[in-house]
């Protein structure tokens, strides 16, 4: 497994690098966004990105470039600003997890293992139809007629969760656990925000709001 770690705090990055190598991960450290930007298309398994970096390139800029390069790498965001907005923005841009500073190396290692385990899960090759939508699970593509619908990673994960659990009601906490993983401790506001975006992009989805509880797809 190959990991790129972008962190401008050199002491912290060296400590984390040693922990990652000890766990068997081939780890490359970048201390600024500009140097990391030159490698966004490299075939790696995971990026660990600090949001706030010295220089003009932020963690947000990097994840946009990574996704634009069609990379399948997992992404974990870290930030000294433990704010819901940072978490929501990171997850919306396609990150798989978020970790607020200060964090322990052991906690980061647990997050890395959990995210990589989810990414390594075998995919079932199938195409699902819902209303006018054709959802290719393996290729992670959605068509409405001849038009492609562009979803972020987490929007697709949420859609897939509902498609696989049609007509079942889920509380926000359950949705968080299944879509973001057991280790996500942020606000459940992220579910409402993601659903709003999904409804906007796919208006034919019949997602019912169960007030005081959660949601289900009809």
For each residue, the residues with C-beta under 8 A, 3 or more apart:
1: 24 25 26 45 46 116
2: 25 26 27 28 43 44 45 46
3: 20 25 26 27 28 44 45 46 47 48 112
4: 27 28 30 36 39 42 44 46 47 48 73
5: 13 16 17 20 27 28 29 30 47 48
6: 29 30 31 32 33 36 47 48 49 50 53 59 62
7: 12 13 16 29 30 31 48 50 78
8: 13 31 32 50 53 54
9: 12 13 50
10: 13 14 31
11: 14 15
12: 7 9 15 16
13: 5 7 8 9 10 16 17 29 31
14: 10 11 17 18 29
15: 11 12 18 19 105
16: 5 7 12 13 19 20 48 105 108
17: 5 13 14 20 21 27 29
18: 14 15 21 22
19: 15 16 22 23 105 106 108 109
20: 3 5 16 17 23 25 27 109 112
21: 17 18 24 25 26 27
22: 18 19
23: 19 20 109 112 113
24: 1 21
25: 1 2 3 20 21 112
26: 1 2 3 21
27: 2 3 4 5 17 20 21
28: 2 3 4 5 39
29: 5 6 7 13 14 17
30: 4 5 6 7 33 35 36 39
31: 6 7 8 10 13 35
32: 6 8 35 36 53 54 55 57
33: 6 30 36 37 53 55 56 57 58 59 61 62
34: 37 38 55 56 57
35: 30 31 32 38 39
36: 4 6 30 32 33 39 40 57 62
37: 33 34 40 57 61 62 65
38: 34 35
39: 4 28 30 35 36 42
40: 36 37 62 65 66 68 69 71
41: 69 71
42: 4 39 71
43: 2 71
44: 2 3 4 47 71 73
45: 1 2 3 73 74 116 119
46: 1 2 3 4 73 74 75 76 112 115 116
47: 3 4 5 6 44 62 63 66 73 74 75 76
48: 3 4 5 6 7 16 75 76 78 108 112
49: 6 59 62 63 75 76 77 78 95
50: 6 7 8 9 53 59 77 78 79
51: 58 59 60 77 78 79 81 86 90
52: 58 59 79 80 81
53: 6 8 32 33 50 57 58 59
54: 8 32
55: 32 33 34
56: 33 34
57: 32 33 34 36 37 53 61 62
58: 33 51 52 53 61 62
59: 6 33 49 50 51 52 53 62 63 77 79 90
60: 51 63 64 89 90 93
61: 33 37 57 58 64 65
62: 6 33 36 37 40 47 49 57 58 59 65 66
63: 47 49 59 60 66 67 75 77 90 93 94 95
64: 60 61 67 68 93
65: 37 40 61 62 68 69
66: 40 47 62 63 69 71 73 75 94
67: 63 64 70 71 93 94 152 153
68: 40 64 65
69: 40 41 65 66
70: 67
71: 40 41 42 43 44 66 67
72: 119
73: 4 44 45 46 47 66
74: 45 46 47 96 115 116 118 119
75: 46 47 48 49 63 66 94 95 96
76: 46 47 48 49 95 96 97 98 99 108 111 112 115
77: 49 50 51 59 63 86 87 90 95 97 98 99
78: 7 48 49 50 51 98 99 100 101 103 108
79: 50 51 52 59 82 86 90 98 100 101
80: 52 100 101 102
81: 51 52 86 100
82: 79 86 100 101
83: 86 87
84: 87 88 186 187 189 190
85: 88 89
86: 51 77 79 81 82 83 89 90 98
87: 77 83 84 90 91 98 186 187 190
88: 84 85 91 92 186 189 190 193
89: 60 85 86 92 93
90: 51 59 60 63 77 79 86 87 93 95 98
91: 87 88 94 95 98 154 180 190 194
92: 88 89 152 154 155 193 194 197
93: 60 63 64 67 89 90 152
94: 63 66 67 75 91 152 153 154
95: 49 63 75 76 77 90 91 98 153
96: 74 75 76 115 118 119 153 181
97: 76 77 111 114 115 180 181 183 184
98: 76 77 78 79 86 87 90 91 95 184 186
99: 76 77 78 103 107 108 111
100: 78 79 80 81 82 103
101: 78 79 80 82
102: 80
103: 78 99 100 107 108
104: 107 108
105: 15 16 19 108 109
106: 19 109 110
107: 99 103 104 110 111
108: 16 19 48 76 78 99 103 104 105 111 112
109: 19 20 23 105 106 112 113
110: 106 107 113 114 183
111: 76 97 99 107 108 114 115 183
112: 3 20 23 25 46 48 76 108 109 115 116
113: 23 109 110 116 117
114: 97 110 111 117 118 181 182 183
115: 46 74 76 96 97 111 112 118 119 181
116: 1 45 46 74 112 113 119 120
117: 113 114 120 121
118: 74 96 114 115 121 181
119: 45 72 74 96 115 116
120: 116 117
121: 117 118
122:
123: 137 138
124: 137 138
125: 137 138
126: 137 138
127: 134 135 136 137
128: 134 135 137 163
129: 133 134 135
130: 133 135 163 204 205
131: 204 205
132: 144 145 204
133: 129 130 142 143 144 149 202 204
134: 127 128 129 142 143 144
135: 127 128 129 130 141 142 159 160 163
136: 127 139 140 141 142 143
137: 123 124 125 126 127 128 140 160
138: 123 124 125 126
139: 136
140: 136 137 156
141: 135 136 148
142: 133 134 135 136 148 149 151 156 159 202
143: 133 134 136 146 147 148 149
144: 132 133 134 147 149 202 204
145: 132
146: 143
147: 143 144
148: 141 142 143
149: 133 142 143 144 201 202
150: 201
151: 142 155 156 159 198 201
152: 67 92 93 94 155 156 197
153: 67 94 95 96 156 157
154: 91 92 94 157 158 179 180 194
155: 92 151 152 158 159 194 197 198 201
156: 140 142 151 152 153 159 160
157: 153 154 160 161 179
158: 154 155 161 162 175 179 191 194 195 198
159: 135 142 151 155 156 162 163 198 202 205
160: 135 137 156 157 163 164
161: 157 158 164 165 175 178 179
162: 158 159 165 166 205 207 215 216 217
163: 128 130 135 159 160 166 217
164: 160 161
165: 161 162 168 170 217
166: 162 163 217 218
167: 216 217 218
168: 165 216
169: 210 213 214 215 216
170: 165 174 175 178 214 215 216
171: 174 175 213 214
172: 175 176 188 191 192 214 215
173: 176 177 188
174: 170 171 177 178 214
175: 158 161 170 171 172 178 179 191 214 215
176: 172 173 179 180 184 188 190 191
177: 173 174 180 181 182 184
178: 161 170 174 175
179: 154 157 158 161 175 176
180: 91 97 154 176 177 184 186 190
181: 96 97 114 115 118 177 184
182: 114 177
183: 97 110 111 114
184: 97 98 176 177 180 181
185:
186: 84 87 88 98 180 190
187: 84 87 190
188: 172 173 176 191 192
189: 84 88 192 193
190: 84 87 88 91 176 180 186 187 193 194
191: 158 172 175 176 188 194 195 215
192: 172 188 189 195 196
193: 88 92 189 190 196 197
194: 91 92 154 155 158 190 191 197 198
195: 158 191 192 198 199 207 215
196: 192 193 199 200
197: 92 152 155 193 194 200 201
198: 151 155 158 159 194 195 201 202 205 207
199: 195 196 202 203 205 207
200: 196 197 203
201: 149 150 151 155 197 198
202: 133 142 144 149 159 198 199 205
203: 199 200
204: 130 131 132 133 144
205: 130 131 159 162 198 199 202 217
206: 217 218
207: 162 195 198 199 215 216 217 218
208: 215 216 217 218
209: 215
210: 169 213 214 215 216
211:
212:
213: 169 171 210
214: 169 170 171 172 174 175 210
215: 162 169 170 172 175 191 195 207 208 209 210
216: 162 167 168 169 170 207 208 210
217: 162 163 165 166 167 205 206 207 208
218: 166 167 206 207 208
